[in-house]
């Protein structure tokens, strides 16, 4: 299960597959759901990882992929 609040580096740096598909239709980028995204790295690259007001340790334990 993936965290619904996840916001990774690729989500915000312009490399999101969905953003690329919308912006550059001429290149036939394939959009995908966030759940299917290959760039997902969980807490490792989430911008909310060090912000306990958005993500505390109990939340992290729920969504850590084992």
mmCIF file of the C-alpha atoms, coordinates in Angstrom:
data_MODEL
# 
_entry.id   MODEL 
# 
loop_
_atom_site.group_PDB 
_atom_site.id 
_atom_site.type_symbol 
_atom_site.label_atom_id 
_atom_site.label_alt_id 
_atom_site.label_comp_id 
_atom_site.label_asym_id 
_atom_site.label_entity_id 
_atom_site.label_seq_id 
_atom_site.pdbx_PDB_ins_code 
_atom_site.Cartn_x 
_atom_site.Cartn_y 
_atom_site.Cartn_z 
_atom_site.occupancy 
_atom_site.B_iso_or_equiv 
_atom_site.pdbx_formal_charge 
_atom_site.auth_seq_id 
_atom_site.auth_comp_id 
_atom_site.auth_asym_id 
_atom_site.auth_atom_id 
_atom_site.pdbx_PDB_model_num 
ATOM 1  C CA . UNK A 1 1  ? 0.000  0.000  0.000   1.00 0.00 ? 1  UNK A CA 1 
ATOM 2  C CA . UNK A 1 2  ? 1.322  3.436  -0.882  1.00 0.00 ? 2  UNK A CA 1 
ATOM 3  C CA . UNK A 1 3  ? 1.000  6.540  1.218   1.00 0.00 ? 3  UNK A CA 1 
ATOM 4  C CA . UNK A 1 4  ? -1.767 8.847  -0.065  1.00 0.00 ? 4  UNK A CA 1 
ATOM 5  C CA . UNK A 1 5  ? 0.226  11.928 0.997   1.00 0.00 ? 5  UNK A CA 1 
ATOM 6  C CA . UNK A 1 6  ? 3.396  10.945 -0.863  1.00 0.00 ? 6  UNK A CA 1 
ATOM 7  C CA . UNK A 1 7  ? 5.024  13.796 -2.769  1.00 0.00 ? 7  UNK A CA 1 
ATOM 8  C CA . UNK A 1 8  ? 8.330  12.667 -4.172  1.00 0.00 ? 8  UNK A CA 1 
ATOM 9  C CA . UNK A 1 9  ? 11.088 14.577 -5.890  1.00 0.00 ? 9  UNK A CA 1 
ATOM 10 C CA . UNK A 1 10 ? 9.951  13.487 -9.370  1.00 0.00 ? 10 UNK A CA 1 
ATOM 11 C CA . UNK A 1 11 ? 6.395  14.625 -8.593  1.00 0.00 ? 11 UNK A CA 1 
ATOM 12 C CA . UNK A 1 12 ? 7.547  18.217 -8.261  1.00 0.00 ? 12 UNK A CA 1 
ATOM 13 C CA . UNK A 1 13 ? 10.657 18.532 -10.451 1.00 0.00 ? 13 UNK A CA 1 
ATOM 14 C CA . UNK A 1 14 ? 8.879  18.299 -13.803 1.00 0.00 ? 14 UNK A CA 1 
ATOM 15 C CA . UNK A 1 15 ? 9.630  14.617 -14.369 1.00 0.00 ? 15 UNK A CA 1 
ATOM 16 C CA . UNK A 1 16 ? 6.229  13.247 -13.388 1.00 0.00 ? 16 UNK A CA 1 
ATOM 17 C CA . UNK A 1 17 ? 5.016  10.930 -16.174 1.00 0.00 ? 17 UNK A CA 1 
ATOM 18 C CA . UNK A 1 18 ? 1.531  12.434 -16.000 1.00 0.00 ? 18 UNK A CA 1 
ATOM 19 C CA . UNK A 1 19 ? 2.831  15.989 -16.250 1.00 0.00 ? 19 UNK A CA 1 
ATOM 20 C CA . UNK A 1 20 ? 5.042  15.010 -19.186 1.00 0.00 ? 20 UNK A CA 1 
ATOM 21 C CA . UNK A 1 21 ? 2.136  13.275 -20.938 1.00 0.00 ? 21 UNK A CA 1 
ATOM 22 C CA . UNK A 1 22 ? -0.027 16.386 -20.566 1.00 0.00 ? 22 UNK A CA 1 
ATOM 23 C CA . UNK A 1 23 ? 2.677  18.869 -21.532 1.00 0.00 ? 23 UNK A CA 1 
ATOM 24 C CA . UNK A 1 24 ? 4.313  17.006 -24.422 1.00 0.00 ? 24 UNK A CA 1 
ATOM 25 C CA . UNK A 1 25 ? 1.544  15.124 -26.210 1.00 0.00 ? 25 UNK A CA 1 
ATOM 26 C CA . UNK A 1 26 ? 3.633  14.997 -29.395 1.00 0.00 ? 26 UNK A CA 1 
ATOM 27 C CA . UNK A 1 27 ? 6.103  12.609 -27.713 1.00 0.00 ? 27 UNK A CA 1 
ATOM 28 C CA . UNK A 1 28 ? 3.468  10.012 -26.785 1.00 0.00 ? 28 UNK A CA 1 
ATOM 29 C CA . UNK A 1 29 ? 4.420  9.768  -23.115 1.00 0.00 ? 29 UNK A CA 1 
ATOM 30 C CA . UNK A 1 30 ? 2.354  7.142  -21.364 1.00 0.00 ? 30 UNK A CA 1 
ATOM 31 C CA . UNK A 1 31 ? 0.517  8.509  -18.323 1.00 0.00 ? 31 UNK A CA 1 
ATOM 32 C CA . UNK A 1 32 ? 0.183  6.210  -15.335 1.00 0.00 ? 32 UNK A CA 1 
ATOM 33 C CA . UNK A 1 33 ? -1.529 6.307  -11.993 1.00 0.00 ? 33 UNK A CA 1 
ATOM 34 C CA . UNK A 1 34 ? 0.517  7.422  -9.025  1.00 0.00 ? 34 UNK A CA 1 
ATOM 35 C CA . UNK A 1 35 ? 0.201  3.893  -7.640  1.00 0.00 ? 35 UNK A CA 1 
ATOM 36 C CA . UNK A 1 36 ? 1.835  2.480  -10.793 1.00 0.00 ? 36 UNK A CA 1 
ATOM 37 C CA . UNK A 1 37 ? 4.577  5.072  -11.062 1.00 0.00 ? 37 UNK A CA 1 
ATOM 38 C CA . UNK A 1 38 ? 8.071  3.635  -11.261 1.00 0.00 ? 38 UNK A CA 1 
ATOM 39 C CA . UNK A 1 39 ? 9.563  6.720  -9.633  1.00 0.00 ? 39 UNK A CA 1 
ATOM 40 C CA . UNK A 1 40 ? 7.883  6.008  -6.289  1.00 0.00 ? 40 UNK A CA 1 
ATOM 41 C CA . UNK A 1 41 ? 10.514 5.664  -3.557  1.00 0.00 ? 41 UNK A CA 1 
ATOM 42 C CA . UNK A 1 42 ? 8.374  5.979  -0.457  1.00 0.00 ? 42 UNK A CA 1 
ATOM 43 C CA . UNK A 1 43 ? 9.777  7.921  2.477   1.00 0.00 ? 43 UNK A CA 1 
ATOM 44 C CA . UNK A 1 44 ? 13.230 7.950  0.883   1.00 0.00 ? 44 UNK A CA 1 
ATOM 45 C CA . UNK A 1 45 ? 12.407 10.867 -1.427  1.00 0.00 ? 45 UNK A CA 1 
ATOM 46 C CA . UNK A 1 46 ? 9.134  12.205 -0.016  1.00 0.00 ? 46 UNK A CA 1 
ATOM 47 C CA . UNK A 1 47 ? 9.232  15.931 0.667   1.00 0.00 ? 47 UNK A CA 1 
ATOM 48 C CA . UNK A 1 48 ? 6.984  15.417 3.717   1.00 0.00 ? 48 UNK A CA 1 
ATOM 49 C CA . UNK A 1 49 ? 9.294  12.864 5.359   1.00 0.00 ? 49 UNK A CA 1 
ATOM 50 C CA . UNK A 1 50 ? 10.913 15.347 7.738   1.00 0.00 ? 50 UNK A CA 1 
ATOM 51 C CA . UNK A 1 51 ? 7.718  17.303 8.471   1.00 0.00 ? 51 UNK A CA 1 
ATOM 52 C CA . UNK A 1 52 ? 5.995  15.642 11.442  1.00 0.00 ? 52 UNK A CA 1 
ATOM 53 C CA . UNK A 1 53 ? 2.967  17.905 11.102  1.00 0.00 ? 53 UNK A CA 1 
ATOM 54 C CA . UNK A 1 54 ? 2.220  16.047 7.837   1.00 0.00 ? 54 UNK A CA 1 
ATOM 55 C CA . UNK A 1 55 ? 3.821  12.664 8.442   1.00 0.00 ? 55 UNK A CA 1 
ATOM 56 C CA . UNK A 1 56 ? 4.615  11.214 11.846  1.00 0.00 ? 56 UNK A CA 1 
ATOM 57 C CA . UNK A 1 57 ? 6.231  7.889  12.694  1.00 0.00 ? 57 UNK A CA 1 
ATOM 58 C CA . UNK A 1 58 ? 2.906  6.048  13.091  1.00 0.00 ? 58 UNK A CA 1 
ATOM 59 C CA . UNK A 1 59 ? 1.886  7.124  9.578   1.00 0.00 ? 59 UNK A CA 1 
ATOM 60 C CA . UNK A 1 60 ? 5.226  6.009  8.177   1.00 0.00 ? 60 UNK A CA 1 
ATOM 61 C CA . UNK A 1 61 ? 4.836  2.545  9.718   1.00 0.00 ? 61 UNK A CA 1 
ATOM 62 C CA . UNK A 1 62 ? 1.479  2.123  7.945   1.00 0.00 ? 62 UNK A CA 1 
ATOM 63 C CA . UNK A 1 63 ? 2.919  2.619  4.484   1.00 0.00 ? 63 UNK A CA 1 
ATOM 64 C CA . UNK A 1 64 ? 6.496  1.344  4.625   1.00 0.00 ? 64 UNK A CA 1 
ATOM 65 C CA . UNK A 1 65 ? 6.905  -1.278 1.917   1.00 0.00 ? 65 UNK A CA 1 
ATOM 66 C CA . UNK A 1 66 ? 8.537  -4.383 3.274   1.00 0.00 ? 66 UNK A CA 1 
# 
